[in-house]
């Protein structure tokens, strides 16, 4: 990030930084806005907070013209390894396996549709009066619960909504031995309570309506799975 900032300053370039929400205070994930307090609960979050501060400090000092666009977890067509929803739910259900979900199926969980995120980032980058601010990328309101995500995806695939939930006590045990599970344990707060991403600032400014979840799910199945054999 320091290299990027330095290059922008040398070449007098504007910076559009695509970010996530790991730096926000875990107590307020039920309504994440651009004003949510920064108080990271994980190592990943500490890194993200440090990087964002580097950008904003340069903006405040008048050395850089920049904006930060933030997204919830991804879902969308043509993404695989970078989407936990694709890897643990879409792929598993299509292949006749149980969908995997962390902690509890009963909490809401926002996902940002990647085509919306791409369009919105382009809009931000090409709009002069939105710089030197933080923007949440458009994400559908009223997110589904884990149970609703799995049941809706299974229904559209015409498969049984089988699911396996990894409870917190087991996640803590596995974290003692498996590095990946230690990372998941740090991020478990996104699944043991409602995780709702608020993008009303962007939606109101640009009169932008995010893709409804059912449409996103149908588009993913049509583009990614309709030509695959089960």
C-alpha positions, 0 to 999 in steps of 0.5 A: 500500500505504501508503494501504491500511495507513493506512486499516486503522489508521484504521478498525481493519480487518484486512488480507488481502493477496493476494501472489505469490512474486517476492520469494523467493530464486531459489536455492530455487524448487524448494521454496518455503515461507513460510520461504523467504528473501527475496532478489529476483532481479528488479525486480518482486521488489524491489517485492513485497519492499518492499510485504510488508515494509511490512505485516509491519513494521506487524504487528510494531509492533502497529499492524496485524492482517494476513495475507499469502496467496501464490500461484504463477502462476495457472491457472483458468477465466474468466481470460485476460490474467492467466494466462500458461498460458492465453495461451501454451498453452491458447489457442494449442493450441486455435487450432491454433498452437504452445504457447509455453514459456520456456527448457526443457520439462524442469522442473516448474512449479507453478500455483495453481488460481484457484477454490482460491485464492479459497476459501482466501483467504476461509477465511483472512480469516474465521479469527481465529487465522491472522492476522499470518502468511504463508500459501501458498495451496493448490496441487497437489503434484507439478507437471507439467513444461512438456512434461507441461503441454502434452501433457496440455492437448493430449490433453484438447483432442484436438489435436496437442501442438505447441510452440515453446520460447524458449531463454535465448540468444534471450531475452537478445538480444530483451531488448536491444530489447523491454522485455517480453522484458527483464522475461521475462529477469528472471523466467527463473529460474522456467523454467530449474529446477524451480519448486515451490510448497509449500502444506502449511502451509495444507493441514494447517491447514485439511485442504484438498486442492488441485484435482489438475492434471488436474481443473483442466485439464478444468474450464478446457477445459469452461468456456472452450473447449468452446463455442468453434470451433477 
